[in-house]
Amino acid sequence: MSSIQRLAWASRFSNACLYILGIGLFVQLTGLLFNNDGSRYATQTYLLLFVPALFLLVSRRLSVGLWRQLPGGILLGLCVWVLLGGWLNPGSASEPAHWLKIVLLVLLYVFAVASVVEHSRLFTGLSAMAVAMAAIFAWLTLYYQFGVLGKPLDYEALRFSGRLSELGWKGFADLDHPIVAGLYYGVFMVLATRLLVGLHVRFWQAGLLALGMLGLSAYILLTFSRGAWFATAAGCFVMLLLLPNVKSRSLLGAGALLLPVVLFAFWPEVQHERQVGLSNRSLIWNEWGERFPSFWLLGAGAGADFAFTFPPPADWSVKHAHSLYLQLWYEYGIVGFLLFVALLASLLWKGWKCRAEPLARLGLALLTFAMVAMVSDVYAVFHRPSPYWLVFWFPVGILLGVRCPPSAEKTA
């Protein structure tokens, strides 16, 4: 085989892997909605995302350029520290082989997202399809829960026993918990904002996007996950700020006018949410501070539970610190925590440096969403694939895959 034939074959192989990755990424983003079997979802993700990502990574000779950039190097350092914690720390929850598998899957996922991001049209197309799928299931959930099952649209009934987390029919779109559901759909709300404001869409397309965003907003609101509320608001706000045009300014103005009206109309409910406060998270965080001297340096071990039992009359237990920042420090010590913070800072810097690129702006908005969500809700990012990968590792992959214009690289 001549060198020209080998290059042509390699190019066709790379393109085939890339489009399979696009399908796999779509399945990973939305498969939790249309799959009612966790094992089927896992099989689809492995075959359509991780396997082709591995082949593509090998064919690109490990894609050294991706990991040479500052965020890539810090991510590799963080992964090495996680492996060391899983191997050497006696408090680790699993065997070293488990953490090697998790780290390899994380790196493959980040590489897969970054590879698709390099082809912006492909990424935009699959994100539009993913938003459409999420919006359809959001509306289906609202219809089934309130139209078919007859759930009352009453604040107290919904707040204490009717928070949305699943479609409610044959196990489809089951996110297990309202907090997870709110964060999951919140990511699609940020993606939809980018599609509406950042792209040239026709009137009927804008109408469909607005309708989808209305369904997503209603679903997120009715999860009563305040972390998802604030994270979604922050992500969408940053998205609108980074896309200054008539549409974004109109939405910001409409939001500024609508917010006081909403607060006035639902003031009793707002007051009740304020009284609920941190939902006893302060007790967990105080306990974290009490235990701080025992784990601050090396951590309690990779995947270690932060076991805490609330005092009577509550008398129930939790297994994590209810803040990803605190949980990471608890598991991996100060080195792991500082590497994680350095990763966030380097991604923000790269996103800002490359902000002329539309997908860099999206990455910044989604990373803002994640950083707000991680204050009180996300409990782990180094674990098997889950909705939390969409919250955190998805924007990491986007920002790693964005290529800065040459002018931005020279001025940085």
Order of alpha helices (4+ residues) and beta strands (2+ residues): alpha-alpha-alpha-alpha-alpha-alpha-alpha-alpha-alpha-alpha-alpha-alpha-alpha-alpha-beta-beta-alpha-alpha-alpha-alpha-alpha
